[in-house]
Amino acid sequence: MAYEDIAADVTINNTTKVIDYVGAVHGLATARYYTGIYMHRWLGTLADDAQASSASSDYMDMTKLTPSSRNGIDQIIQMLNGYTLTTTMIEHLYDCSVIQGTAGTYDIYDGFTIIAGQGANVQMIQAGARITNDFWNYGIKGTHTGGTSTTVLTDSTRAWTTNAYVGYYIENTTDSSWGVVTANTGTTMTVAALYDGTGNNWEASDAYRLVIGLNSDAANGVSHRFLILVSDEGVDIDGRRVLGQTRVWGKTYSEFKINGTARGNNVIALNYSTDNNNATAISTIAGYTGITQATEGYGAVDINADTTDEYFYSIWDGNKPTNSINDFYQRMKWLQRQDTASTLFGLNAELFRGPTHEITYSSGTGTFDDSNPVTFSNGATAQVLAANGSDKIWVQLLTGAAPVATNTISQSAPDAAGGTISSVTERALSFPFCGSSTGSSLLGGYGVALQTDDLTYNDRIVALDNVTYSTPNNQSFYVTGVVSTEDYVLVGPKNGGGTDIESGQFLISTSLTSGGATVVLKAGTETPGTGTQSATDTPTTGTIRIKGDDGIFYRVPYTGRSSGSGIITFTGCTNTPTAAVNNQAYISYVDKTADAATLSYSAVYHSDRNLYGRVRDGAATPIKTFEGSGTFGSAGGSISVSRQSDL
């Protein structure tokens, strides 16, 4: 095997034993990269020579100590006898781990293989911080040779394949802006817009970098291959824990964690694809300042309107109706976009992940505060996102291994607090932290809520108890085609035969006295349907019809209602008759003289309810009685009145 390529790029100092890469830098077409085993074999071809030649690149011979070894497999290379690789040399290797230095104080570089869409800008997070030297991302760099103030990059030195780089991340490194390629020709790259820079366009001689992951293998789904330092002079960096993530606007956000690297290649699988619900220009979303966090830390919202609060670590005002639920989703992505300056809970929002763990503790002292760090007795650290003030906190793990029961926990600021851990529950994360969008509804992330007036029934919100909640499905039922001030409209439950109103929907539970303000009905006697259904789909204010002891069905308005075990209670009642236990009663969902061309009532949908409507006008322009059926369903319902003259 010939090794002329690596020999031209690498130098070996026989005095210091330092092996350095001196070839073309990242981004240039002539930059070269080598597998670890390839470098090791090349060193072997030098070391077996009888005599080195000072006039050639053959720096070694049989008189030198062995420079490297293959530790069992091709993917583990150990440098020997004082030979070391520079960080630049390391950056030009892949498909291996490199171990070098002195026993007990080794530097270890482990290999990473990223499985992601081509063109993904991959961030590596180590010890709770982003590795800023992301050399692995930039396979092409150059200079804009075209005109000024344009979103089309031109590089006349190139011969790119048309549209080969659509979806790839590109940076203008002169004005610090970035974008995603939407089209390319042999010499141009077009982006919809450049963001976050001083000019957000291409000017003459601006420098650029295009994300083509180093050592990619598109045919096998590999976007990057490279090495990073995981053990520094014998000390593992955060237990060799590494997190890979993507945060590119318009693309899906994702992450993948490795809880301690292994020698050789460590695979990180990331999702980098078009997010069809993140198509709004970033400059537009940046202007949605009305979307704000209403509660940062432990807070309550009654999402499902059952009078019992659900608890969350983050509650937002979605600024509805000015902004839609998808605007909220995009605003959260904007907060967490790559290179953001935004913060969440005291952390840079790009690194914010949400509650990784729910921790129950006992023997607590002091009060834990959210947006502040805690330390565990196993050495790990975390940021508190919510604390219930008694026995639970929700944290984002920052460094170290997750704590376990019997570990202690402490927080020094702003107030001293501590406790002994009883249990630790790991929680699933969402990217972005708020969950995902369907375009019209939110499938919420763990522990994140919006205020109830920002939500609809199709939104799904996950509380800190890890239960998914939704708001009530409020719907309306309409009676159309009536004449205001003339027609009287009555809508009630449809009877089993489908020919009339079911007057025995309920029976009186407690005898009534004329004029009484409270009416209690037996919820379980409803026919058709169930008491449970009426406990949900009865309007909060409205009218009921009650059969008095005189045989008349009285119209009884009410202003409140509640449900109990086997009963439904109406309060604020007027026009109540004297009525004995087991007299009939029913809800008159619409019960009045028309005051508009369309009448309606609103209630929470439980299950389909069949309704029967009757409309009469016997005045100056009489009509034949109209009777018709309709269904109050999951999307509401209606009855359309056909008025026939009775003159």
VOGU-3710 file (C-alpha; in Angstrom, 3 decimals, decimal comma):
1> mayediaadv> 0,000/0,000/0,000  1,355/3,448/-0,944  1,130/6,239/1,616  2,238/9,232/-0,458  -0,874/11,226/0,539  -0,318/11,057/4,287  3,424/11,464/3,891  2,802/14,775/2,115  0,513/16,036/4,883  2,196/14,869/8,090
11> tinnttkvid> 5,470/15,750/9,798  7,249/13,900/12,585  9,654/15,730/14,868  12,211/13,132/15,871  13,380/15,259/18,756  10,009/15,929/20,387  8,306/12,895/18,814  5,344/15,115/17,913  3,348/14,030/14,858  1,525/16,927/13,208
21> yvgavhglat> -0,804/17,455/10,259  0,446/20,290/8,047  -1,731/19,779/4,973  -4,709/21,764/3,719  -7,093/22,956/6,431  -10,751/22,018/6,914  -12,996/23,182/4,123  -10,442/23,141/1,326  -10,842/20,587/-1,417  -7,289/19,353/-0,848
31> aryytgiymh> -7,763/18,697/2,902  -7,245/15,018/3,646  -8,460/12,708/6,412  -7,285/9,277/7,468  -8,566/6,359/9,464  -6,598/5,598/12,590  -5,456/2,271/11,249  -4,217/3,935/8,052  -2,015/6,299/10,062  -0,769/3,435/12,217
41> rwlgtladda> 0,122/1,342/9,169  1,958/4,304/7,643  4,019/4,748/10,786  4,785/1,038/10,604  6,113/1,345/7,059  8,516/4,026/8,279  9,613/2,183/11,393  10,662/-0,993/9,536  13,177/0,762/7,281  16,847/-0,007/7,690
51> qassassdym> 17,806/3,651/7,718  15,855/6,907/7,621  16,596/9,423/4,914  16,942/13,062/5,969  16,037/14,074/2,429  12,678/12,338/2,483  9,603/12,022/4,642  10,849/8,683/5,950  11,512/9,953/9,449  11,895/6,603/11,175
61> dmtkltpssr> 13,865/3,413/10,905  14,736/0,304/12,841  16,793/2,311/15,327  13,707/4,154/16,624  11,299/3,014/19,274  7,908/1,753/18,101  5,618/4,788/17,571  2,152/3,190/17,852  0,232/-0,002/18,343  -3,087/-1,453/17,332
71> ngidqiiqml> -4,864/-2,445/20,565  -6,747/-5,570/19,590  -8,871/-4,022/16,845  -8,270/-1,585/14,003  -10,310/1,108/15,761  -8,040/1,503/18,835  -4,658/3,084/18,256  -2,248/3,716/21,113  0,745/5,978/20,735  3,898/4,546/22,329
81> ngytltttmi> 7,284/5,597/23,635  6,558/9,300/23,877  5,131/9,743/20,370  2,087/12,047/20,382  -0,349/13,519/17,890  -1,214/17,206/17,811  -4,853/18,279/18,077  -4,668/19,239/14,402  -3,561/15,712/13,522  -6,390/14,316/15,649
91> ehlydcsviq> -8,889/16,466/13,730  -7,804/14,745/10,514  -8,399/11,216/11,831  -11,602/9,186/12,088  -12,894/5,636/12,619  -10,811/5,074/15,740  -9,865/6,033/19,269  -6,436/7,425/20,030  -4,722/6,883/23,391  -1,540/8,810/24,062
101> gtagtydiyd> 0,633/10,065/26,893  1,876/8,361/30,031  0,079/5,537/31,818  -2,196/6,988/34,455  -2,342/10,363/32,712  -3,445/9,291/29,238  -5,237/11,617/26,870  -8,001/9,667/25,144  -9,780/10,748/21,984  -12,786/8,639/21,093
111> gftiiagqga> -14,410/8,334/17,672  -17,945/9,422/16,810  -20,136/8,388/13,909  -23,149/10,656/13,359  -26,192/9,139/11,682  -28,167/12,112/10,341  -29,333/13,816/7,188  -26,547/15,269/5,090  -25,826/18,929/5,772  -26,796/18,731/9,449
121> nvqmiqagar> -25,038/21,190/11,707  -24,278/18,974/14,701  -23,479/20,382/18,111  -21,584/18,315/20,673  -22,336/19,039/24,337  -19,774/18,015/26,953  -19,821/18,737/30,694  -22,919/20,866/30,212  -21,352/23,161/27,591  -21,166/23,229/23,828
131> itndfwnygi> -17,808/22,376/22,263  -17,140/25,583/20,355  -14,528/24,185/17,970  -17,000/22,263/15,810  -14,421/21,443/13,121  -16,380/18,309/12,180  -19,129/20,374/10,524  -17,287/22,287/7,825  -16,246/20,310/4,766  -16,387/23,252/2,323
141> kgthtggtst> -15,324/26,841/2,757  -14,542/29,639/0,344  -15,195/33,243/-0,677  -18,200/34,925/-2,284  -17,146/36,132/-5,749  -20,506/37,569/-6,791  -22,351/40,860/-6,324  -23,328/42,750/-3,207  -26,409/42,633/-0,945  -27,652/39,304/-2,273
151> tvltdstraw> -28,954/36,081/-0,753  -27,276/34,096/-3,519  -23,734/33,002/-2,784  -21,453/32,776/-5,806  -18,134/30,969/-5,873  -16,808/30,931/-9,428  -14,077/28,457/-8,461  -16,590/25,670/-7,831  -18,236/22,996/-9,945  -20,990/21,760/-7,648
161> ttnayvgyyi> -23,632/19,272/-8,701  -26,951/21,087/-9,233  -29,183/20,966/-6,132  -26,885/18,528/-4,377  -26,826/20,719/-1,276  -30,496/21,577/-0,771  -31,220/21,568/2,969  -27,572/22,030/3,953  -26,587/24,575/6,602  -24,414/27,443/5,384
171> enttdsswgv> -22,693/30,313/7,225  -21,494/33,719/6,170  -18,533/33,822/8,535  -17,808/37,468/7,722  -21,101/38,860/9,061  -21,955/35,836/11,282  -25,234/35,081/9,503  -26,514/31,661/8,523  -29,184/29,987/6,428  -30,308/26,757/4,813
181> vtantgttmt> -29,666/26,126/1,128  -32,831/25,999/-0,979  -31,147/25,512/-4,387  -27,697/25,409/-5,901  -26,043/25,447/-9,317  -22,478/24,630/-10,220  -21,247/27,926/-8,767  -24,094/29,341/-6,656  -25,954/28,620/-3,420  -29,408/30,146/-2,821
191> vaalydgtgn> -30,929/30,560/0,645  -34,423/31,810/1,476  -32,890/34,195/4,013  -29,801/34,712/6,125  -30,319/35,215/9,859  -28,677/36,550/13,009  -25,866/38,434/11,271  -24,935/42,089/10,869  -25,937/42,273/7,218  -27,783/39,020/6,554
201> nweasdayrl> -26,672/38,967/2,927  -23,613/38,292/0,796  -21,207/41,118/0,124  -18,097/41,063/-2,034  -15,402/38,760/-0,659  -17,489/37,496/2,267  -16,170/34,183/3,570  -18,499/31,203/3,838  -18,609/27,705/5,290  -20,962/24,990/4,086
211> viglnsdaan> -21,791/22,142/6,435  -20,622/18,961/4,811  -19,729/16,724/7,720  -16,173/15,489/7,663  -15,754/11,925/6,457  -19,427/11,518/5,606  -20,813/8,388/3,987  -24,187/9,392/2,538  -24,876/5,943/1,105  -24,887/4,507/4,623
221> gvshrflilv> -26,616/7,435/6,312  -23,450/8,744/7,948  -23,157/12,521/8,073  -19,965/12,950/10,157  -17,037/10,940/11,523  -14,471/12,496/13,856  -12,690/12,293/17,234  -13,019/14,418/20,372  -11,100/14,461/23,661  -12,949/12,503/26,365
231> sdegvdidgr> -10,188/11,969/28,935  -7,680/14,710/29,765  -4,434/13,608/31,432  -6,081/10,588/32,976  -9,246/12,359/34,118  -12,448/11,494/32,265  -14,324/14,610/31,183  -17,742/14,294/32,869  -17,415/10,533/32,930  -16,924/10,555/29,134
241> rvlgqtrvwg> -20,576/11,634/28,735  -21,368/13,369/25,459  -24,595/14,699/23,970  -25,135/15,356/20,264  -27,911/17,695/19,125  -29,317/19,702/16,203  -30,929/23,150/16,519  -31,274/24,427/12,940  -34,279/26,648/12,148  -36,725/25,016/9,745
251> ktysefking> -35,407/21,563/10,600  -36,403/19,077/13,269  -34,635/19,436/16,609  -33,140/16,287/18,101  -30,579/14,962/20,553  -28,795/11,737/21,384  -26,766/11,105/24,519  -23,888/8,751/25,221  -23,512/7,998/28,928  -19,840/7,154/28,737
261> targnnvial> -17,994/6,635/25,475  -16,386/3,361/24,468  -13,127/2,899/22,590  -13,544/2,969/18,847  -16,659/4,486/17,277  -19,618/5,800/19,251  -22,787/6,149/17,197  -25,051/9,199/17,614  -28,348/9,067/15,725  -30,022/12,431/15,050
271> nystdnnnat> -33,100/13,530/13,149  -32,342/16,324/10,668  -35,265/16,732/8,321  -37,608/19,478/7,161  -40,082/20,602/9,820  -43,183/21,540/7,827  -44,633/23,312/10,867  -41,580/25,553/11,137  -41,761/27,320/7,776  -42,277/30,912/8,959
281> aistiagytg> -39,379/33,324/8,480  -37,300/33,542/11,630  -37,491/37,346/11,505  -41,289/37,094/11,768  -41,198/34,752/14,746  -38,641/37,000/16,429  -41,344/39,669/16,498  -43,840/37,529/18,424  -42,965/39,156/21,729  -46,526/38,758/23,014
291> itqategyga> -45,827/35,061/23,611  -44,351/35,078/27,116  -43,703/32,718/29,988  -46,397/33,399/32,581  -44,933/31,106/35,252  -41,326/29,929/35,429  -41,214/27,199/38,051  -43,858/25,185/39,854  -47,319/26,414/38,852  -50,905/25,232/38,488
301> vdinadttde> -53,482/25,223/35,692  -56,803/23,368/35,604  -56,398/22,120/32,040  -59,416/19,810/31,877  -61,761/22,080/33,884  -62,526/19,432/36,505  -61,865/21,894/39,393  -58,619/20,047/40,233  -55,364/21,751/39,224  -52,602/20,123/37,228
311> yfysiwdgnk> -49,014/21,192/37,904  -46,251/22,252/35,523  -42,728/23,650/35,586  -43,389/26,140/32,766  -46,687/27,884/31,917  -46,981/30,170/28,881  -49,244/32,909/27,595  -49,719/32,041/23,924  -51,171/35,485/23,076  -54,240/33,995/21,408
321> ptnsindfyq> -55,996/35,008/19,163  -53,192/37,252/17,880  -50,947/34,205/17,681  -51,865/30,628/16,828  -50,744/27,474/18,593  -48,265/26,887/15,767  -46,873/30,383/16,330  -46,251/29,356/19,943  -44,453/26,202/18,799  -42,251/28,171/16,425
331> rmkwlqrqdt> -41,525/30,801/19,064  -40,235/28,037/21,355  -38,011/26,786/18,526  -36,830/30,353/18,014  -35,827/30,566/21,669  -33,786/27,360/21,303  -32,313/27,971/17,861  -28,624/27,482/17,231  -26,412/30,271/18,655  -29,347/31,816/20,533
341> astlfglnae> -28,775/34,444/23,214  -32,078/33,572/24,925  -32,151/31,949/28,341  -34,562/29,584/30,080  -34,337/28,848/33,797  -30,907/30,461/33,977  -29,503/28,324/31,160  -28,695/29,232/27,595  -31,874/28,144/25,782  -29,861/26,213/23,195
351> lfrgptheit> -28,725/23,918/26,018  -32,092/23,810/27,789  -33,613/20,323/27,671  -36,426/20,339/30,218  -36,826/18,100/33,288  -34,638/15,064/32,818  -35,482/13,727/36,280  -38,216/13,948/38,916  -36,737/13,595/42,397  -38,586/12,817/45,611
361> yssgtgtfdd> -36,719/13,642/48,801  -37,205/13,556/52,574  -35,587/15,096/55,642  -35,642/18,362/53,736  -34,200/21,590/55,058  -34,853/24,991/53,546  -36,676/25,608/50,265  -35,341/24,646/46,857  -35,527/27,461/44,303  -36,071/26,969/40,578
371> snpvtfsnga> -33,623/28,324/38,005  -30,759/27,565/40,397  -28,253/24,684/40,537  -28,117/21,785/42,963  -25,352/19,310/43,743  -25,796/15,630/44,561  -23,561/13,601/46,828  -22,502/11,455/43,856  -20,873/14,571/42,356  -23,521/15,249/39,719
381> taqvlaangs> -25,013/18,711/39,209  -28,413/19,824/37,940  -30,561/22,909/37,444  -33,816/23,026/39,393  -36,789/23,733/37,116  -39,597/23,285/39,630  -40,006/22,572/43,332  -43,289/21,793/45,083  -41,971/23,178/48,355  -42,263/19,958/50,324
391> dkiwvqlltg> -40,884/16,742/48,859  -40,291/16,966/45,093  -38,097/18,806/42,646  -37,787/18,515/38,885  -34,307/19,074/37,469  -32,290/19,135/34,287  -29,179/17,058/34,842  -26,111/19,062/33,804  -23,075/16,937/34,673  -22,398/13,533/36,138
401> aapvatntis> -24,536/10,446/36,508  -28,135/10,683/37,649  -28,420/10,438/41,442  -30,024/7,470/43,141  -31,988/6,883/46,315  -30,029/7,665/49,515  -27,883/10,267/47,726  -28,192/13,681/49,299  -29,045/16,870/47,494  -28,074/20,432/48,354
411> qsapdaaggt> -28,589/23,937/47,029  -26,482/26,776/48,357  -28,150/29,769/46,694  -30,249/31,758/47,004  -31,168/29,878/50,195  -29,570/26,846/51,755  -31,678/23,767/51,096  -31,054/20,057/51,305  -32,527/16,607/51,655  -32,061/12,878/51,199
421> issvterals> -33,302/11,386/47,949  -36,080/8,808/48,203  -36,610/8,100/44,503  -35,480/9,271/41,078  -37,625/9,003/37,937  -36,163/9,778/34,530  -38,541/11,673/32,241  -38,801/11,640/28,441  -37,790/14,830/26,664  -39,188/16,692/23,667
431> fpfcgsstgs> -37,339/18,776/21,086  -38,133/21,601/21,311  -39,033/21,369/24,969  -42,679/22,414/24,381  -43,482/19,302/22,331  -44,455/18,952/18,679  -46,965/20,701/16,443  -49,437/19,287/13,956  -49,850/22,779/12,527  -53,159/23,331/14,333
441> sllggygval> -52,600/21,659/17,705  -49,828/21,042/20,208  -48,702/17,601/21,342  -47,111/18,919/24,471  -43,784/18,217/26,056  -43,526/16,960/29,626  -44,414/19,582/32,218  -45,165/22,474/29,820  -48,574/24,158/29,627  -50,315/27,139/28,104
451> qtddltyndr> -53,052/29,096/29,784  -56,409/27,453/29,106  -57,729/30,240/26,875  -54,819/29,509/24,497  -55,762/25,840/24,156  -58,322/23,848/22,217  -59,618/20,348/22,715  -57,139/18,902/20,194  -54,120/20,090/22,176  -52,539/17,478/24,414
461> ivaldnvtys> -50,770/18,741/27,536  -48,545/16,545/29,741  -48,403/17,590/33,391  -45,664/16,859/35,925  -47,600/13,760/37,018  -46,827/12,446/33,482  -50,540/12,268/32,636  -51,806/13,767/29,380  -54,665/16,258/29,675  -56,827/18,182/27,247
471> tpnnqsfyvt> -59,199/21,063/27,615  -62,931/20,335/27,403  -64,284/20,015/23,875  -66,499/23,100/23,906  -68,933/22,995/20,994  -72,062/24,834/19,886  -75,424/23,665/18,573  -77,310/26,029/16,234  -80,925/26,487/15,216  -80,924/28,385/11,926
481> gvvstedyvl> -83,629/29,938/9,773  -85,847/31,399/12,511  -87,437/34,852/12,533  -86,443/37,165/15,334  -89,223/38,332/17,718  -91,756/35,966/16,094  -90,662/32,314/16,388  -90,553/30,439/19,701  -87,876/27,755/19,712  -87,672/24,745/22,024
491> vgpkngggtd> -84,884/22,149/21,766  -84,675/19,201/24,163  -83,411/15,609/24,263  -84,908/13,372/21,600  -87,037/10,502/22,808  -86,355/6,884/21,999  -88,965/6,769/19,242  -87,474/9,833/17,590  -90,812/11,648/17,421  -90,764/14,044/20,362
501> iesgqflist> -88,803/15,596/23,189  -87,950/13,166/25,994  -89,767/14,779/28,914  -88,498/12,146/31,350  -84,807/12,848/30,823  -84,561/13,276/34,631  -86,747/12,757/37,674  -86,976/15,129/40,603  -84,697/13,987/43,426  -85,860/16,380/46,140
511> sltsggatvv> -89,376/17,805/46,227  -89,646/21,420/45,110  -91,461/24,391/46,547  -92,706/27,149/44,280  -90,019/29,776/43,788  -87,150/27,651/45,121  -83,642/28,595/43,922  -82,159/25,082/43,857  -83,298/22,060/41,843  -81,809/18,595/42,367
521> lkagtetpgt> -82,432/15,938/39,723  -81,623/12,246/39,661  -78,786/12,072/37,141  -79,023/8,352/36,605  -82,577/8,389/35,253  -81,720/10,072/31,956  -83,205/8,276/28,933  -81,677/8,102/26,402  -78,106/8,715/27,549  -76,481/8,602/30,951
531> gtqsatdtpt> -76,155/10,835/33,951  -72,417/10,977/33,295  -73,071/12,500/29,899  -75,341/15,195/31,319  -72,774/15,957/34,002  -70,546/17,038/31,127  -72,691/18,318/28,257  -75,268/20,360/30,151  -74,744/24,114/29,565  -73,332/25,923/32,586
541> tgtirikgdd> -76,262/28,375/32,409  -79,577/27,889/30,660  -83,050/26,494/31,255  -84,716/23,293/32,364  -88,349/22,233/32,073  -89,939/20,806/35,242  -93,352/19,142/35,459  -95,216/20,775/38,310  -97,766/19,021/40,421  -100,383/20,762/38,285
551> gifyrvpytg> -99,161/18,907/35,163  -97,572/21,980/33,521  -93,924/21,842/32,353  -92,487/25,054/33,784  -89,614/26,888/32,106  -86,967/27,286/34,847  -83,845/29,363/34,104  -80,698/28,513/36,098  -77,315/30,243/36,508  -75,168/27,372/37,753
561> rssgsgiitf> -75,007/23,610/37,835  -72,873/20,921/39,412  -72,783/17,132/39,476  -72,508/14,751/42,372  -72,984/11,071/43,030  -76,147/10,208/41,113  -77,447/13,787/41,033  -77,180/16,972/39,046  -77,893/20,204/40,891  -79,069/23,487/39,352
571> tgctntptaa> -78,670/26,741/41,269  -79,846/30,301/40,784  -83,205/28,960/39,580  -86,292/31,102/38,987  -89,924/30,248/38,168  -89,580/26,949/40,017  -92,928/25,126/40,484  -94,148/22,976/43,308  -93,133/19,477/42,278  -93,019/16,108/43,994
581> vnnqayisyv> -90,158/13,616/43,972  -90,020/11,658/40,681  -91,835/14,323/38,673  -90,325/14,542/35,195  -87,794/17,158/34,101  -85,534/17,760/31,133  -82,952/20,239/29,925  -84,316/22,684/27,378  -81,117/23,428/25,532  -82,753/26,244/23,538
591> dktadaatls> -85,942/27,627/25,021  -86,966/31,174/24,079  -88,497/33,544/21,579  -85,999/34,091/18,789  -83,934/37,254/19,176  -81,823/36,569/16,093  -81,995/34,578/12,864  -79,789/31,904/14,459  -80,023/30,657/18,033  -77,486/28,464/19,773
601> ysavyhsdrn> -76,236/26,945/22,994  -72,720/25,874/23,959  -71,584/22,946/26,062  -68,773/20,460/26,491  -68,976/17,477/24,152  -69,032/14,105/25,914  -70,605/11,811/23,345  -73,208/12,265/20,653  -76,531/13,591/21,995  -79,667/13,351/19,858
611> lygrvrdgaa> -81,836/16,452/20,077  -85,375/17,292/18,997  -86,461/20,819/18,053  -89,865/22,453/17,787  -90,526/25,924/16,296  -93,888/27,729/16,286  -95,219/31,140/15,274  -98,937/31,623/15,628  -99,016/35,416/15,435  -99,644/37,747/12,480
621> tpiktfegsg> -97,645/35,549/10,098  -98,332/32,064/11,444  -96,326/29,036/10,316  -96,999/25,368/10,510  -95,236/23,783/13,459  -91,704/22,807/12,501  -90,214/19,744/14,138  -86,835/18,277/13,348  -83,858/16,380/14,739  -80,173/17,139/15,092
631> tfgsaggsis> -77,107/15,748/16,849  -74,774/17,576/19,220  -71,528/15,900/18,191  -67,791/16,335/18,580  -67,903/19,247/16,117  -71,198/20,690/17,358  -74,377/20,402/15,342  -77,467/22,195/14,026  -81,123/22,094/13,054  -82,192/24,090/9,991
641> vsrqsdl> -85,761/25,340/10,275  -88,046/25,181/7,258  -90,848/27,738/7,784  -94,120/26,991/5,984  -96,907/29,544/6,102  -100,097/28,567/7,868  -102,236/31,410/6,439
//
